[in-house]
Amino acid sequence: MQGSLVETDVYLALDVGSAFTRAFLFDGVEGQYRLIAVGQAPTTAGPPVRDALVGAEQAIVDLQNLAGVHLLDEDGGLIVPTSSTGEGVDTVVGTVSCGRPLRVVVMGVLPELSVASARRIVAGAYVDVVEVFTATDAATPEEQVERLVEAYPDIVILAGGTDQGARHAVAAHVDLLLWAVRLWPLVQRPWILFAGNQALGEAVQKRLGAHYEVRLAPNVRPSITQENLTPAREAFLDIFRLLWAARTPGLEDLHLLTRGRFTLSTYGFARLARYMHRLYAPRGTMLAVDLGAAYTTAVWGRLDSPRHETWPWGLGRGLAPWEGRQDFIDAVTAWAPLERVGGKEGSVADFVHWKRWHPHTLPMDEAGVDLEETLARVLLQQVRQRTIGRGGRVDFVLAAGGVLSSAPTPQRALLTLLDGLQPVGLTTVVVDYAQMASVLGVLAEVNEYVVVQVVGSAAFTPLATTLAPVWRGRVAADRPIAEVTLAYSNGEETTASLLPGTLTRLPLAPGRRAELRVQPARGVDVGAGPGEPLRRDVIGSLLGVVLDARGRPWTPPTTAGERARSRTRALQAIQIAPQEKVA
Amino acid sequence: MTQSTQELTPGPARPAVNIAPLASVERERRLPRPGQVRVAEGREVTFAEVVAATPRKHRILILDIARALDVPPQKARQALRVRAKDRVEKGDILAELRRGLTRRRVVAPQRGRVMGVDAQARLLLRVGIEWDEIRAGLNGRVARVIEPWGVVIRAEGSYIEGVWGNGLVAAGLLRPLTSRRTAPVDEEDLGLEHRGVVGVAGYCVEPRVLARAEDLSFRGLIVGGLTHACLEQARRVSFPVLVTDGFGPVPMNEDAFRLLSSAEGRSVVVLAEPWDQDLGARPCAMLDLPHITQAERAIGGEPLLAGQTVRILNATKPGQVGTLLSSNPRWARLANGIKALVVDVRLRTGQHVVVPIVNIEILR
């Protein structure tokens, strides 16, 4: 741990997203670090401004106005460190997710060993793996050269061979790169990251160094049973930063402003997700999702074997891969609670194109919110398919992204998550309301106290604990599938008979604890096995315990009118009663 | 109350959409990857002229000279009769070796270009190449060359920017198809008199309209809105389709419709390439003018100022245009519960609305 609360440093964290740039101020309040305020401005990396620093400055100005503090001096420069009068900040950190994904080619010996490890180096980063070459590639040398040249990669990861192991396959891939160099113009040549058989490092550098920028890293597979990803991942990230900074005006300045404490949002998010996993479900499974405008990031699995992926699709510009796909349009239409948009001739599909070409816009009415949430549901279903799968149990969900954090009500955010991810069993759901997960992940490297205390604050109040039973076959609509009791620490109890097809909410305010006892009907699984009772301690949250007895997989009604009514009923079922709010 | 634009502090920069009767435009024409620029600075170009190109596909052959001659690589390299970058015809000698009274030869199996020979005396012959080309897109002059990426074209005329294009470029004579900007174009509106024109209509909801336009050899179609049902058809037709305002039954904005419908018979270039949000280059239409006097510079963005005409980007209520009442945004909660940084706008209907600044586009 590098810092402590005794120092009471003031931290500024900048997050440059593809749609918005946010500035977060963290400071000590009564002995605890807290998020003081968040400033926001449209990201300016693209036209008309073309300088990411301008958007960051506007976000800081917005933050100044909201927090009532001086962070910038008269010349507009950031005051670092804090002055004796309390102006400015001590440390600046940043994350970025604006920019096009880099094209990566992976070369290795065996798909399940070096290639898999090389893929794991880039997992989670904003990349598109456009080609893979292995020693077992059946293509002719000509075909391989053509494939490599036409892939137009930004980075080639050359792996393969355990240390002192395979040489021939690596040499063949070096040959391939030497052929390609004769066909690519100079400015088109990719960076080469060699992370294979260390005995070949010098030779690879010698043969390729005259034509390419080559970076050597320790072998990702020093032996068949060993995997060593960290050094190669750091080398990859260095190259990534250089390439992104060259393409995105202003990023280099932000790198300097943060003195290098500037990384990809996806890495910051993954780091915080792992921290929260330890906090909420150390022995269980997690699914953390960040649904951004251009990218979607997921971190999932068990604490000892987490997976991390980032896909180049999201709720704005990231709709580009989907807008031409009829199956996607059909799915959005099948989930939308309205049939017509913008007049009698408009369709829900028109909205998909709209959102893709106007990613910065906010919904201005109820229908717009309904449609954005519908898109989020369908994209979350894609995340579910790629992570926990259908009927996947998950103990903890961390959700981030504007559509969830800025949802008009917590009920709407929860319903979007339940419909999209369809978690099974008992799940604690936390939403990153302030959209600061990625910057907290970076702050963790500077001062872990900030993260511990901010995560424990109201900014990360859990949204709900959900219980979703599953069963096989049909169940009678009027016969309860489970009897649920929530026993509070003061001796009081709330009970509910869970009818299939319903949503029910049992209040449990933030900060309180209770014991949840569930007695399922025969064949119904509430997380302990079919027909087995469940007894768990649960923590309080904004919505308490939400019992989702709609079954899995849950599909919406077939007509838009019925879908709208179903959504309204569901939202009403998990509504917070006025007397609770007062309490 | 209308406020003078000069008296107020400008607000944050927002994208500007240019709809100008007389504009000077600088348009960057950029390759997807580095390549060759084929025109020089200062040259006059027409919209269809190729200004830069980069290889997309290579077809290659790797010829093992040592194996073909049955000699070690070093000796095979000495036998080479060609060098890198040489062009060869089918049957040309690539390598030749005298052995006693006989000669061993390796000849080019196809026409191509020698790209190099490696240490093992393997020769790389490129026998085919396909190019990605970019055209000037507008009638104008090459203002700058950006090696090795492309050029900047400067053009002048009436200029209208849109939000979507089907990727094609063409030119023709303008012909309004609907009399109102709020009217959809019907298949029946298109007769033989529309053969070979660039049609202008309020919006389009029927894919059959596009099929009919194709039958009539349209040179282009400019509409305010296009529905999802028409988008696929628009991607298939052979003429450029430019959408000025949005997706769905969205009427064309008043300024664009007035400009286009009053220019019947004038020549127009429709550059319907997709909106490049990284470059800020929107699909557009440019009407040639016989005499240019003083053109206004078209730009991609400018600060918000009270009094500006703005378009409200709202998917569920498209096509609204109004006047900005204040340039200083404030935080407010919208009726749907979302908290946003907003400004006040008076619609042309007189209604006062609160709009998130991210939903504002300045109409120039």
Interface residues (C-beta under 8 A of the other chain):
Chain A: A19 Q40 A41 P42 T44 G46 P47 P48 V49 R50 Q58 D62 R100 P141 E142 V145 E146 V149 E150 Y152 D175 L178 W179 R182 L183 P185 V187 Q188 R317 G324 I329 V341 G342 G343 K344 E345 G346 S347 A349 D350 F351 V352 H353 W354 K355 W357 H358 H360 T361 L362 P363 M364 D365 E366 A367 G368 V369 L371 S406 A407 P408 T409
Chain B: P12 A13 P15 A16 R33 P34 G35 P55 R56 K57 H58 R59 I60 L61 I62 A84 M115 G116 D118 L124 R126 P148 V163 W164 P184 V205 T227 H228 A229 L231 E232 G246 F247 G248 P249 V250 W275 Q277 D278 L279 G280 I299 G300 G301 E302 I312 L313 N314 A315 T316 K317 P318 L334 A335 N336 G337 I338 K339 A340 L341 V355 P356 I357 V358 N359
